[in-house]
Amino acid sequence: MYKNYIFDLYGTLIDINTDEWSDDLWKKMSTLYSYKGAHYTFKELNSEYGRLVELEKKSVRKRNPDYTVIDIKIEKVFKKLFTQKDVKITKTQVMFVAEAFRCYSTKYIKLYDGVLDLLNTLKAKDKKIYLLSNAQRSFTENELNMFGLKKYFDGICISSDEECSKPDANYFKILFERYGLKKSESIMIGNDYLSDIGGAADFGIDSLYIHQSISPEIKGELRSTYSVMDGDVFKIKKLTVK
């Protein structure tokens, strides 16, 4: 049926729950920053983080006026939180802070049942597998390694690298041009009816929607070619693989 299978990551292959705004998280981050001499109260750090994220978004929009949905490199924000306190920090140290932030903010993370079976089946049938994720490289790289997923992908696009996100057609175009994909041979698989499915429909490719507990509420038309409404990953193989 299809040659190229393009997957969303979080809510599609990986089940995850995070809380990036809890007091407990920012108390830990405040302590971590203080270790390096950048002293913030946890409320101040939380507030400055939010402010710097918005400034970075404005900068990205200015650089990329054609993008309708943008993303930032979050490590730039973590670095600025040091530099505005006149603390010099190495790239390695900044990446450690980003990793600590992700670790502290993650309540749970696991693969959905059936994911490895699906990916192994696709590989056995000589299908090409791609990742098109709205995510931060500094978070996602480790989580792909943790679950041994990188070996399955023939190509990976992460929104923070491209400063562009789904459902922007430009993001889909980046993936297709980089890896020489044909629309007629490709399907997008994801759990977000707007970012994954709406984006695929606007770009002109087939899609499969899988509804999971962390999927956004569907408030409009579900424009997918196929749908799995009970979160059963095993059904993806039955519907799209021959």
C-alpha positions, 0 to 999 in steps of 0.5 A: 500500500505505502512505501514511506511511513511517517510517524509522530513520536509523542502520543503515537509511539511514546506515551509520556506525561510531563509537567513543566510548570510545577513548583517542585520542578522549578525548585529543583531547577533553581537549585541546579542553576545555583550550583553554577552561580546563577541564583534565582528564586524558583518563581523568578526562574520560572517567570524568566524561562517563560519570558525568554521562551517568548523572546526566542519565538519572536526571533524565530518568527522574524528569521522565518516569516514564511513559517506559520507554526514555529519552534525554538531551540530550548537550550538557547533559553537555558543558556540565557538564564545563565548569561543574564546572571553573568555566568559562563557556561559550556555547551555540554553543561547547557545540554545537561541542564536541558536533560535534567529539566526533561528528567525532572518534569517527566512523570512517566514515559514508556512505549505503547504496546505494539510499537516494536511489533509494528516497526519490526513488521515495516522493516521486514517488509522493506518499508521506509520509516521516518520521524516527523516530530514536534519536539526538542532535540535535546529531549528527544535524542535521549528518549529515542536512544532509551527505547532503541528507536533510532535504528528503525528510522530512515530519516528524522526531522525534529521541529527544534532543528528546523524552527518549524512545526506541524501542521505547517506544510513547510515542515512536511516539505522539509522532510519530503525534499530532504529524503526524496519522498513521493506523496503518493507513496507516503502516509502520516501516522499520528495522534493529533487531529490538527498537527498530524492529520490536518497537516498531512491533509493540507500537504496532500498525503494520506494519514492514519489517526490514532486516538490516545489518552493524551490526544487533543480533543477533536473539535472539528473534522477528522480528516484522516484516511484511516482511524484507530479510535481505541489506541490499539497500535496493532490495528495500524498494521492491519489497516496500512500494511500489506 
